[in-house]
Amino acid sequence: MKVIADLCVVPLGVGVSVSSYVAACEKVLREAGLKIQLHAYGTNIEGEWDEVFGAIRRCHETVHALGAPRISTILKFGTRSDRSQTMEDKVRSVEEKLK
């Protein structure tokens, strides 16, 4: 099953700047071969269910391995059974209505 997810991984107990932890998680997602789009407060991910959620687990494992004692994650995701839809399709639909 295809899924589109919005992931925000927040390491706790590591100081104010978390960009190095975010970069490590982004590397995990890239290595998984998933379609991703980094944005200011997270990453959109598109792919097969098991691959997406497996990569999210590896993000947590990686961030913990880098020394983060706690992680708070916000995850939104959606699936469709009526048709195939990409991240670009969703954005394009809204942009067309703004014209």
C-alpha positions in Angstrom: 0.0 0.0 0.0 1.3 3.5 -0.9 1.5 6.1 1.8 2.3 9.8 2.0 3.7 10.9 5.4 4.8 14.0 7.0 7.6 13.3 9.6 9.0 15.7 12.2 11.7 14.1 14.5 12.7 16.2 17.5 15.6 15.0 19.5 15.4 16.0 23.2 18.2 16.6 25.6 20.8 17.5 22.9 20.8 21.3 23.1 19.2 24.0 21.0 20.4 23.1 17.5 19.2 19.8 16.1 20.2 20.2 12.5 22.9 17.5 12.6 20.3 15.0 13.9 17.8 16.1 11.2 20.6 15.6 8.6 21.3 12.1 9.9 17.6 11.2 9.6 17.5 12.7 6.0 20.4 10.4 5.1 18.5 7.4 6.3 15.5 8.4 4.2 17.6 9.0 1.1 19.4 5.7 1.6 16.1 4.0 1.7 15.4 5.2 -1.8 12.2 6.9 -0.8 10.7 10.0 -2.4 11.3 12.8 0.1 10.9 16.6 0.4 12.5 18.4 3.3 10.6 21.4 4.5 11.1 23.9 7.4 9.5 21.7 10.1 9.9 18.2 8.8 10.0 15.9 5.8 7.3 14.6 3.4 7.9 11.0 2.5 6.2 9.0 -0.3 6.5 5.2 -0.8 5.3 1.8 0.1 4.0 1.4 3.7 6.6 -1.0 5.0 9.5 0.9 3.4 8.3 4.2 4.8 7.7 3.0 8.3 10.9 0.9 8.3 12.9 4.1 7.4 11.2 6.1 10.2 12.2 3.4 12.7 15.8 3.6 11.3 15.7 7.4 11.8 14.9 6.9 15.5 17.6 4.3 15.9 20.1 6.6 14.2 19.2 9.7 16.2 19.4 7.6 19.5 22.8 6.2 18.4 24.0 9.8 17.9 23.3 10.5 21.6 19.8 11.8 21.8 18.3 10.2 25.0 14.7 11.1 24.0 12.9 11.7 20.7 9.5 13.3 20.2 8.1 12.6 16.8 5.1 14.1 15.0 3.8 11.9 12.2 0.9 12.5 9.9 0.2 10.1 7.1 -2.5 9.1 4.6 -3.4 6.4 2.2 -5.9 6.2 -0.7 -7.6 3.1 -2.1 -9.6 4.9 -4.8 -6.7 6.1 -6.9 -2.9 6.7 -7.0 -1.8 10.1 -5.7 1.6 11.7 -5.3 2.9 14.5 -3.2 3.0 16.7 -6.4 -0.6 15.8 -7.2 -1.8 17.0 -3.8 0.1 20.3 -4.1 -0.9 20.8 -7.7 -4.6 20.4 -6.8 -4.4 23.2 -4.3 -2.3 25.5 -6.5 -4.8 25.1 -9.4 -7.6 26.3 -7.1 -5.6 29.3 -6.2 -5.5 30.6 -9.8 
